[in-house]
């Protein structure tokens, strides 16, 4: 089942690892029910929690939908929320197909008693920093945004994924990619090599150490992480696919490779390189204070770029850029680091919500942020306690 589903989405425009069968299985272990939607060339539409090969004769569009039930004490109605991470997948410039897909998704949301359906497909609104030289707006993306608004969709106050990102073109030669980096970044890559930093591929035995390093990073940099079991589930599930394949990545097989930077055998930084359908992603990064002056994170990113290119990937997604491109944004420092690697900014539509029931959506939208604030505060405290801080 997983191979067939992944083959389908890999053949569609803008495939993403968050739409793979593996990602659906990860979320299934944490309270979500995955549904697999297929739109065929014969105008048929099917959506089921148990995908079968018979659904995939001539697919024009597909979407992994995640459903979470919301039980409310004393209320007979069965409420839920739906999320299509980085989906649906199809040619969004095809107006008739776009109308068909959105009609069916909206009808499905109503049938499921959804408070809302959230989606954040990779629809490009522009490239480059707005107002800067070289910035280009995408008219087609703007038209799609307007259509969603006319249909009753709204820009979500709860953005699950980063709206903007930094991408690196992996098609040039390694020499050209190095030359495209900022001078300081290129210097730091070479400095790490001269200072004896070594990058190696991690194994499942390294995962507990990498999680601890990730938790340390979250405390230092002020972001919240989930508990260890969640990351172990993600990493092990995707690594199990990688272990069955060689470096020549099959286009329809999602993989993850942990990369670890060491100084004299001591792990000082790490990252997880996801790859799927010719695209690579930098999703989780971690580092320690030790040996930071040797620039291990720069060498790790260069190693990730080379490995992704060797595996047949043409784009490396550095997973996140500021919402506002100035120093007031919390992502500014991270963005400057990514920009130095030779990347370019891509601005996308972000997450949009369709709410069949405006009352419940208003209730959910007003109460949830308060609950999340409490959960984040508790999460930070729990992480610190786990580290002995």
C-alpha positions in Angstrom: 0.0 0.0 0.0 2.7 2.5 1.0 4.6 2.0 -2.2 1.6 2.5 -4.4 0.4 5.6 -2.6 3.9 7.1 -2.7 4.2 6.3 -6.4 0.9 8.2 -7.1 1.9 11.3 -5.2 5.4 11.3 -6.6 3.9 11.5 -10.1 1.9 14.6 -9.3 3.1 18.3 -9.2 4.9 19.4 -6.0 5.0 16.1 -4.2 6.0 16.4 -0.5 7.1 14.0 2.2 4.4 15.2 4.5 1.9 13.6 2.0 3.5 10.2 2.1 2.0 7.1 3.5 4.8 7.0 6.1 3.8 10.4 7.4 0.2 9.3 7.7 1.4 6.3 9.8 3.4 8.5 12.1 0.4 10.7 12.8 -1.9 7.7 13.2 0.1 6.8 16.3 -0.7 10.2 17.8 -4.4 10.5 17.6 -4.9 11.2 13.9 -6.8 9.1 11.4 -5.3 9.2 7.9 -7.6 9.3 4.8 -6.4 8.9 1.2 -8.2 10.9 -1.4 -7.9 10.3 -5.1 -9.4 12.1 -8.1 -9.5 10.1 -11.3 -9.5 11.1 -15.0 -13.0 9.5 -15.3 -14.4 12.2 -12.9 -14.6 9.8 -10.0 -13.6 10.7 -6.5 -12.8 8.4 -3.6 -11.6 8.9 -0.1 -11.0 6.1 2.4 -8.9 5.2 5.4 -7.7 2.1 3.7 -6.2 2.9 0.4 -6.3 0.2 -2.3 -4.7 -0.1 -5.7 -8.2 0.1 -7.4 -8.3 3.8 -6.4 -5.3 4.6 -8.6 -6.1 3.9 -12.3 -5.6 7.4 -13.7 -5.0 9.8 -10.8 -5.2 13.5 -11.6 -5.0 14.6 -7.9 -4.4 13.1 -4.5 -4.4 14.2 -0.9 -3.5 12.7 2.4 -6.0 14.0 4.9 -5.5 13.7 8.7 -8.6 13.7 10.9 -8.7 14.2 14.7 -12.0 13.8 16.6 -12.8 16.4 19.1 -15.0 14.9 21.9 -17.0 17.5 23.8 -18.6 16.4 27.1 -22.4 16.6 27.0 -22.5 17.3 23.2 -24.0 14.6 21.0 -22.6 16.0 17.8 -19.4 14.4 16.6 -16.9 17.1 15.8 -13.4 16.9 14.2 -10.7 18.8 12.6 -9.1 17.9 9.3 -5.6 18.8 8.0 -4.0 18.2 4.6 -0.3 18.8 5.2 1.3 20.3 2.1 -1.7 19.1 0.1 -3.7 18.5 -2.0 -1.4 17.6 -4.9 -2.4 18.4 -8.4 -1.9 21.0 -11.1 -3.3 24.1 -9.4 -3.3 26.1 -12.6 -6.0 23.7 -14.0 -9.1 25.7 -13.2 -11.7 23.0 -13.8 -9.7 20.4 -11.8 -9.1 23.0 -9.0 -12.8 23.6 -8.7 -13.5 19.9 -8.6 -10.9 19.2 -5.9 -12.0 22.1 -3.7 -15.7 21.2 -4.1 -15.0 17.6 -3.0 -12.8 18.6 -0.1 -15.4 21.1 1.2 -18.2 18.5 0.9 -16.0 15.9 2.7 -15.4 18.4 5.5 -19.1 19.0 6.0 -19.8 15.2 6.0 -17.2 14.6 8.6 -18.6 17.2 10.9 -15.3 19.1 10.7 -14.8 22.3 12.7 -12.4 23.2 9.9 -10.3 21.7 7.1 -6.8 23.2 7.0 -4.5 22.9 4.0 -1.1 24.4 3.2 -0.2 23.4 -0.4 3.1 24.7 -1.8 1.4 27.4 -4.0 4.0 30.0 -4.7 3.1 33.7 -4.3 6.5 34.9 -5.2 10.3 34.6 -4.9 12.8 36.8 -3.2 12.3 39.3 -0.3 9.3 41.6 -1.0 10.5 45.0 -2.2 14.1 43.9 -2.7 15.9 43.7 -6.0 15.1 40.5 -7.9 11.8 39.9 -6.0 9.1 38.4 -8.3 5.4 38.0 -7.6 3.5 35.1 -9.0 0.2 36.1 -10.6 -1.2 32.6 -10.7 -0.6 32.1 -7.0 -2.4 35.4 -6.2 -5.4 34.4 -8.4 -5.7 31.1 -6.5 -5.5 33.0 -3.2 -8.4 35.2 -4.3 -10.4 32.2 -5.4 -10.0 30.6 -2.0 -11.2 33.7 -0.3 -14.3 33.8 -2.6 -15.1 30.2 -1.7 -15.1 31.0 2.0 -11.6 29.9 2.9 -9.6 32.1 5.2 -5.9 32.6 6.0 -5.3 30.6 9.2 -4.2 32.2 12.5 -2.6 28.8 13.2 0.2 28.1 10.7 1.4 24.6 11.3 4.3 24.7 8.7 6.5 27.6 7.8 4.8 29.8 5.2 8.1 30.9 3.6 11.3 28.9 3.0 14.7 29.1 1.5 15.6 26.7 -1.3 18.9 25.7 -2.8 19.2 24.6 -6.4 21.3 21.4 -6.4 21.6 21.1 -10.2 24.9 23.1 -10.6 28.2 21.4 -9.9 29.6 21.2 -6.4 32.1 23.9 -7.3 29.3 26.2 -8.6 27.3 25.6 -5.4 30.3 26.5 -3.3 30.9 29.6 -5.4 27.3 30.7 -4.9 27.6 30.7 -1.1 28.3 33.9 0.7 32.0 34.4 1.2 31.8 34.0 5.0 29.8 30.8 4.7 32.3 29.3 2.3 35.1 30.3 4.6 33.3 28.6 7.6 32.9 25.4 5.6 36.6 25.3 4.9 37.4 26.3 8.4 35.4 23.3 9.8 37.3 21.0 7.5 40.7 22.4 8.6 39.8 22.3 12.3 39.1 18.5 12.1 35.3 18.5 12.0 34.2 15.2 10.6 30.6 14.5 9.2 29.3 11.0 9.3 26.0 9.2 8.7 24.2 8.3 11.9 22.4 5.0 12.8 19.5 4.1 15.0 21.9 3.8 17.8 22.6 7.5 17.6 19.0 8.6 17.9 18.8 8.9 21.7 21.9 11.1 21.6 20.5 13.2 18.8 17.2 13.7 20.7 19.1 14.9 23.8 21.1 17.3 21.6 17.8 18.5 20.0 16.3 19.1 23.4 19.4 21.0 24.5 19.1 23.2 21.4 15.4 23.9 22.1 16.2 25.1 25.6 19.1 27.3 24.4 17.2 28.8 21.4 13.7 29.0 23.0 11.6 26.7 20.9 9.4 23.8 22.1 10.0 20.2 21.2 7.8 17.1 21.6 8.7 14.2 23.8 11.3 11.7 22.7 8.9 9.0 21.6 7.4 11.2 18.9 10.8 11.8 17.2 11.8 8.2 17.6 8.7 7.2 15.8 9.4 9.7 12.9 13.1 8.9 12.6 12.9 5.2 12.9 9.9 4.8 10.5 11.6 6.8 7.7 15.0 5.3 8.4 13.6 1.8 8.0 12.8 2.8 4.4 16.3 4.2 3.9 18.0 1.0 5.1 16.3 -1.0 2.4 17.7 1.1 -0.4 21.1 2.3 -1.7 22.1 5.9 -2.0 20.5 6.0 -5.5 17.1 7.0 -4.0 14.0 5.7 -5.6 11.8 8.6 -6.6 8.8 7.2 -4.7 10.6 6.1 -1.5 10.7 8.7 1.3 14.0 8.5 3.2 15.7 10.2 6.1 19.4 10.2 6.8 20.8 11.5 10.1 24.1 13.4 9.7 26.4 14.0 12.7 29.3 16.4 13.0 32.1 15.2 15.4 35.3 16.7 16.8 37.8 14.1 18.0 34.9 11.5 18.1 32.6 13.8 20.1 29.2 14.6 18.5 28.7 18.4 18.4 26.0 18.9 15.9 23.5 17.0 13.8 20.7 17.2 11.3 18.1 15.0 9.6 18.1 15.0 5.8 14.7 13.9 4.4 14.4 13.0 0.7 11.4 12.3 -1.4 10.6 12.6 -5.1 13.7 14.5 -6.1 13.5 17.0 -3.3 15.5 17.1 0.0 14.5 18.8 3.2 16.4 20.0 6.3 13.8 19.4 9.0 15.5 18.9 12.4 18.8 20.5 13.3 20.7 20.3 16.6 24.0 21.5 18.1 25.9 21.8 21.3 27.9 24.7 22.7 31.1 22.7 22.5 33.4 23.5 19.6 31.0 26.0 18.0 34.0 28.0 17.0 34.9 25.2 14.6 31.7 25.8 12.6 30.4 22.2 12.6 26.9 23.3 11.4 28.3 24.8 8.2 30.1 21.6 7.3 27.0 19.5 8.0 24.9 21.6 5.6 27.5 21.3 2.9 27.5 17.5 3.5 23.7 17.4 3.3 23.8 19.3 0.0 26.3 17.0 -1.5 24.5 13.8 -0.4 21.1 15.1 -1.6 22.6 16.0 -5.0 24.3 12.5 -5.3 20.9 10.9 -4.5 19.3 12.6 -7.4 17.6 15.5 -5.6 17.4 18.8 -7.6 16.2 21.1 -4.7 17.2 21.3 -1.0 14.5 22.9 1.1 16.0 24.5 4.2 12.6 24.5 5.9 11.6 27.9 7.1 12.2 31.6 6.5 10.8 34.7 8.3 7.2 35.8 8.0 8.5 39.4 8.1 11.9 39.9 6.5 13.6 42.2 9.0 15.5 41.8 12.3 12.3 41.9 14.4 11.4 38.4 13.2 12.5 35.6 15.4 13.7 33.7 12.3 16.0 36.4 11.1 19.2 35.0 12.4 18.4 31.5 11.1 17.4 33.0 7.7 20.8 34.8 7.4 22.5 31.5 8.0 20.4 29.8 5.3 20.8 32.7 2.9 24.6 32.3 3.2 24.4 28.8 1.9 23.3 30.2 -1.5 19.6 29.8 -1.1 16.7 31.9 -2.5 13.5 32.8 -0.8 10.2 31.3 -1.8 7.0 32.7 -0.4 3.9 30.5 -0.4 0.2 30.6 0.3 0.5 29.3 3.8 -2.3 27.5 5.7 -5.9 28.3 4.9 -9.0 27.0 6.7 -12.4 26.1 5.4 -14.9 26.2 8.3 -18.3 24.6 7.6 -19.5 25.7 11.0 -18.5 29.3 11.8 -19.7 29.0 15.5 -17.5 26.1 16.4 -14.6 27.5 14.4 -14.8 30.8 16.4 -14.9 28.8 19.6 -12.0 26.7 18.6 -9.9 29.6 17.3 -10.4 31.7 20.4 -9.8 28.9 23.0 -7.1 26.9 21.3 -4.4 29.6 21.4 -4.8 29.9 25.1 -4.5 26.2 25.6 -1.5 26.0 23.3 0.3 28.8 25.3 -0.2 26.7 28.5 1.0 23.5 26.7 4.1 25.3 25.3 5.1 26.6 28.7 4.7 23.2 30.2 6.6 21.7 27.4 9.6 24.0 27.9 9.6 23.2 31.6 9.4 19.5 31.0 12.3 19.6 28.5 14.5 21.5 31.0 13.7 19.0 33.7 14.6 16.2 31.4 18.0 17.7 30.8 18.5 18.3 34.5 18.4 22.1 34.0 
